[in-house]
Amino acid sequence: MASLKSPKQVSITALGFDPSVLHITPGEVVHFVNNDTTTVVLIFADGSVTISAGSQYHKSFPSAGDFVYTDGSRRTGEISVKDATPP
């Protein structure tokens, strides 16, 4: 039976993304939570999504890689997906 992974979170604020770089393993889900007072458009290499103030967007990252995103202005962030290291 596969284990379920807890979602990770990126907070969107007027000052930027927190954290600006999030490290996860393949298959994890990231919750982007818009804590800003305005609507934000997140732009990824594979498309974009609009998130209203106070709303959330969930995105899974099934494979390893570095995934940069932006809001189209001054804010940028990165999801760094690396395979888990065996204990």
Backbone as numpy.savetxt, mean C-alpha at the origin, in Angstrom:
# Nx Ny Nz CAx CAy CAz Cx Cy Cz
-3.28 -26.89 5.24 -4.12 -25.72 5.24 -3.23 -24.47 5.24
-3.50 -23.54 4.34 -2.71 -22.31 4.24 -3.08 -21.37 5.38
-2.07 -20.66 5.88 -2.35 -19.70 6.95 -2.76 -18.37 6.34
-3.66 -17.68 7.02 -4.08 -16.37 6.57 -3.11 -15.34 7.14
-2.73 -14.38 6.32 -1.80 -13.35 6.75 -2.59 -12.11 7.14
-2.17 -11.46 8.20 -2.82 -10.23 8.64 -2.49 -9.12 7.67
-3.47 -8.27 7.35 -3.19 -7.17 6.43 -2.29 -6.12 7.06
-1.49 -5.50 6.23 -0.62 -4.40 6.64 -1.33 -3.11 6.26
-0.91 -1.99 6.85 -1.61 -0.73 6.61 -0.67 0.39 6.24
-1.11 1.22 5.29 -0.45 2.48 4.96 -1.46 3.59 5.21
-1.10 4.55 6.04 -1.95 5.68 6.33 -1.62 6.82 5.36
-2.65 7.38 4.75 -2.49 8.51 3.83 -2.86 9.77 4.59
-1.92 10.71 4.72 -2.17 11.96 5.43 -1.75 13.13 4.56
-2.00 14.32 5.04 -1.59 15.53 4.30 -0.07 15.61 4.17
0.65 14.92 5.07 2.11 14.95 5.04 2.73 13.86 4.19
1.95 12.87 3.78 2.49 11.79 2.97 1.94 10.44 3.37
2.70 9.40 3.05 2.32 8.03 3.35 3.09 7.55 4.58
2.40 6.86 5.48 3.03 6.37 6.70 2.69 4.90 6.88
3.69 4.02 6.72 5.09 4.29 6.41 5.28 4.60 4.92
6.37 5.26 4.60 6.64 5.57 3.18 7.13 4.33 2.43
7.76 3.40 3.16 8.17 2.11 2.59 7.64 1.03 3.52
6.87 0.09 2.97 6.32 -1.01 3.75 6.89 -2.31 3.23
7.42 -3.15 4.12 8.01 -4.43 3.75 7.01 -5.54 4.06
6.71 -6.35 3.05 5.77 -7.46 3.21 6.32 -8.68 2.47
5.62 -9.81 2.62 5.96 -11.02 1.88 4.89 -11.26 0.83
5.20 -12.03 -0.22 4.22 -12.28 -1.28 2.90 -12.83 -0.72
1.81 -12.32 -1.26 0.49 -12.78 -0.86 -0.17 -11.92 0.20
0.59 -11.02 0.80 -0.01 -10.17 1.83 -0.87 -9.07 1.20
-1.84 -8.61 1.99 -2.75 -7.55 1.57 -2.36 -6.27 2.30
-2.36 -5.15 1.58 -2.08 -3.85 2.18 -3.37 -3.04 2.16
-3.71 -2.48 3.33 -4.86 -1.58 3.45 -4.32 -0.15 3.36
-4.76 0.58 2.36 -4.43 2.00 2.23 -5.60 2.76 2.84
-5.35 3.48 3.93 -6.40 4.19 4.67 -6.21 5.69 4.47
-7.21 6.33 3.89 -7.12 7.76 3.62 -7.53 8.54 4.87
-6.54 8.97 5.65 -6.77 9.79 6.82 -6.64 11.28 6.51
-6.53 11.61 5.23 -6.47 13.00 4.80 -7.91 13.54 4.74
-8.05 14.83 4.57 -9.38 15.45 4.50 -9.89 15.58 3.07
-9.08 15.14 2.10 -9.47 15.23 0.70 -9.38 13.87 0.03
-10.02 13.75 -1.10 -9.94 12.53 -1.91 -8.54 12.42 -2.49
-8.03 11.19 -2.55 -6.68 10.93 -3.05 -6.76 9.91 -4.18
-5.97 10.12 -5.22 -5.84 9.14 -6.29 -4.47 8.49 -6.14
-4.46 7.18 -5.88 -3.20 6.44 -5.82 -2.91 5.89 -7.21
-1.69 6.11 -7.68 -1.28 5.67 -9.01 -0.20 4.61 -8.86
-0.52 3.40 -9.34 0.41 2.27 -9.36 0.79 2.02 -10.82
1.80 1.23 -11.05 2.21 0.89 -12.42 1.10 0.16 -13.17
0.26 -0.58 -12.43 -0.80 -1.37 -13.07 -2.17 -0.71 -13.02
-2.23 0.59 -12.68 -3.51 1.30 -12.67 -3.61 2.26 -11.51
-4.77 2.87 -11.37 -4.97 3.84 -10.30 -6.31 3.59 -9.61
-6.44 4.17 -8.43 -7.66 4.04 -7.64 -7.90 5.35 -6.90
-9.17 5.73 -6.80 -9.56 6.93 -6.06 -10.08 6.51 -4.69
-9.55 7.15 -3.64 -9.95 6.84 -2.27 -10.47 8.12 -1.61
-11.74 8.13 -1.26 -12.34 9.28 -0.59 -11.77 9.45 0.80
-11.86 10.66 1.34 -11.41 10.92 2.71 -12.15 9.98 3.66
-11.40 9.34 4.56 -11.99 8.41 5.52 -12.24 7.02 5.00
-11.92 6.76 3.74 -12.16 5.45 3.14 -10.87 4.64 3.04
-11.03 3.36 2.61 -9.90 2.45 2.49 -9.90 1.78 1.13
-8.72 1.31 0.75 -8.54 0.50 -0.46 -7.62 -0.65 -0.09
-7.95 -1.86 -0.53 -7.16 -3.04 -0.21 -6.52 -3.57 -1.49
-5.23 -3.84 -1.44 -4.51 -4.34 -2.61 -3.59 -5.47 -2.17
-3.65 -6.57 -2.91 -2.75 -7.70 -2.62 -1.53 -7.63 -3.53
-0.44 -8.17 -3.03 0.82 -8.20 -3.76 1.28 -9.65 -3.81
0.92 -10.38 -4.88 1.17 -11.81 -4.94 2.61 -12.22 -5.22
3.42 -11.32 -5.74 4.78 -11.72 -6.11 5.80 -10.72 -5.59
7.05 -11.18 -5.49 8.14 -10.34 -5.00 8.44 -9.20 -5.96
8.91 -8.09 -5.41 9.29 -6.93 -6.21 9.14 -5.66 -5.40
9.54 -4.56 -5.97 9.39 -3.25 -5.35 8.35 -2.49 -6.15
7.27 -2.09 -5.49 6.13 -1.46 -6.15 5.99 -0.03 -5.65
6.35 0.91 -6.51 6.28 2.33 -6.17 4.90 2.85 -6.56
4.37 3.74 -5.72 3.09 4.39 -6.02 3.19 5.86 -5.65
2.27 6.66 -6.17 2.27 8.10 -5.93 0.83 8.60 -5.90
0.65 9.82 -5.44 -0.66 10.45 -5.53 -0.67 11.46 -6.68
0.37 11.44 -7.49 0.44 12.33 -8.65 1.00 13.70 -8.34
1.31 13.95 -7.08 1.91 15.25 -6.75 3.20 15.01 -5.98
3.25 15.40 -4.74 4.50 15.35 -3.98 4.69 14.06 -3.18
3.65 13.26 -3.04 3.73 12.10 -2.16 4.03 10.83 -2.96
5.04 10.07 -2.50 5.34 8.78 -3.09 5.55 7.76 -1.98
5.32 6.51 -2.31 5.52 5.42 -1.37 5.98 4.18 -2.11
6.33 3.16 -1.34 6.81 1.92 -1.94 6.36 0.74 -1.09
5.93 -0.32 -1.77 5.67 -1.61 -1.14 6.80 -2.52 -1.61
7.61 -2.99 -0.65 8.73 -3.87 -0.96 8.32 -5.28 -0.57
8.18 -6.14 -1.58 7.71 -7.51 -1.38 8.90 -8.46 -1.55
9.23 -9.13 -0.46 10.36 -10.08 -0.48 9.89 -11.41 0.06
10.45 -12.50 -0.49 10.14 -13.83 0.02 10.61 -13.92 1.46
9.84 -14.63 2.28 10.19 -14.81 3.69 11.48 -15.62 3.80
12.30 -15.25 4.75 13.53 -15.98 5.01 13.22 -17.13 5.97
13.64 -18.35 5.62 13.35 -19.46 6.54 14.02 -19.25 7.90
13.37 -19.72 8.97 13.94 -19.52 10.32 15.27 -20.23 10.51
